[in-house]
């Protein structure tokens, strides 16, 4: 049981090139199924790792990498095939860069900011929007509205993590 969450995470990462291939070929049903399996396996591996207390350094690194590889590849390919505007990719990449920089700062300060509901909710909503865009041929206005809502959830999540980081930092200072 110890390595099952890591196997699931690795499987999810392996699915990304297949997902890209089928999405580029505009085989929407297969691309959607792969995306759905990968998205749900993220929930499963996290649940198993927490339930059986088998959280590993490998999982801490590869799990978010697999998530971001899936999301970023989805929005990039959706842009390439003309179903999503470039601005949304740029905003998503900017958000990821900010999170990475924030993670480096937090790591250096030895402050632990665990995953929170708002980060998970934002990621879940983005995945729902991506899956919807893959599966359905929606008017551009509807896609734009869904992506704007996704961006708002991303910004909210980012702000909440910054606030949470500041709280943890103050608690660390006060305890010393």
N, C-alpha and C positions, 0 to 999 in steps of 0.2 A: 504494500500500500504506500510505502514511503515515496517511491518515485512516480507514482501514477499521475499526480498533478503536473510534474515536469514533462512526462511523456505527452500529456494532453497539450501542454503549452507548445512543445516542439512540433507536434502534429499541426497545431494551428499555424505556426510559422511556415511549415511545409505547404500548407494549403494556399498561401498567398500567391505564389507564381501561377498555380492552376486557376485561381480566381481571376488574376490579371488576364490570363490567356482567354478564358471564356468571356470575360467582359469585353475585351478588345474585339473578339469575334462576334460580339453582340448576341451571344447565346444567353439571353437574360435569365431564363429559368435555371440553367446549370450554374451560372455565376451567382444568382440569388441563393441557390441551395448551398453552395460552398460558403458564401458569405454568412448565411444563417448558421451553418454548422460551426464555422469558426467563431462567430459571435457567441453562440450558446456554449461552446466549449470553454470560452473565457470565464463564463459564470461558473461552469462545472469545476474547472481546475481550482479556481479561487475558493469555492465552497469546500472542496475536498481537502485542500491544503489547510484551511482554517479548522475544519471539523476534526481532522486527524492530527493536527499540530505538526504538519510536515512542511512548514514554510522554509524554503531554502534560498540561499544566495542566488543560485541559478534562476529560480522562479522570480525573485525580486527584480532581476535584470531582464530576463528573456520574456516574461509575461507582458510588461508594458511595451517592450520592443515589438512583440507580435501584434499587440493591439494597434500600435501606431502604424506598423507596416501595412496592416489590413485597411485601416481608415485612410491613410495617405494614398495608398495605391488605388483605393476606390475613387477618391475625389479626383486624383490625377487622371485616371483612365476615363472617368465620366466627363472630365473637361476635354480630353483628347477626342472623344467620340461626339462632342458637341452637346452634351446634356447638362453641363454645369459650367458656370462662369468662372473664369480664372481668378477673380477677386476672392472667391471662397477658398480656393486652394492657398492663396497667399495668406489669408487670415488664419487658416488652420496651421500652416507652417509657422507663422509668427507665434501663434499660441504655443506650439510645441517647443520652439526655441526658448520662449520665455519660461516654460515649465522646466526645460533642461537646465537653463541657467539658474533658475530658482532651486532646483534639486542640487546643483553643485554648491550653491551658497549654503543651503541647509545642511548638506553633508559636511562641509568644512566647519560649520558652527556646531556640529554634533547635536543638532536639534532634530528630533524625529516628528514628522508631521504625517500621521497615517492617512491612508485613503479614507475619504469621507463620502457621505451619501451624495453630496452635490457633484463631486467629481464623477462618481459612478452614474448618477442620473444624466449628467451632461453627455458622457460617453454613450450611454444607452440611447439617448434621444438622437444623437448624431448617427448611430448605427441604424436606428429605425428610419431616419430620413434617407440615408444612403440606400437601404434596402428598398424603400418605397420608390426612389428614383430609378433603381435598377429594374424593378419589377413592372412598373407602370410608366406608360408614356404620358407624362403630365405636361400641361401648359407651362411655359417658362415662368410665367408670373407665380404659379403655385410653387414651383421649385425654388424660386427666389425667396418667397415668403418662408418656406420651410427652412431654407439655409439661413435666413436672417434670424429666425427663432433659434436655430442651432448656435449661431454666433452669440446671441444674447445669453444662452445657457453656458457657453464656454467662458464668456466674460464674467458672468456671475460666479462660476466655479473658480476661476482664476483669482478673483477678488476675495472670495471666501478662503482660499488657501493662503493668500497673503495675510489676511486677518488672523487665521489660525496659526500661521508661522509666528506672527508677532506675539500672540498670546503665549505660545510655547517658549519663545525667547524670553519674555518677561518672567515667566514662571521659573525658568532656568536661572536667570539673574537673581531673582528674589530668594531662591533656595540656596544660593552660594553666600 
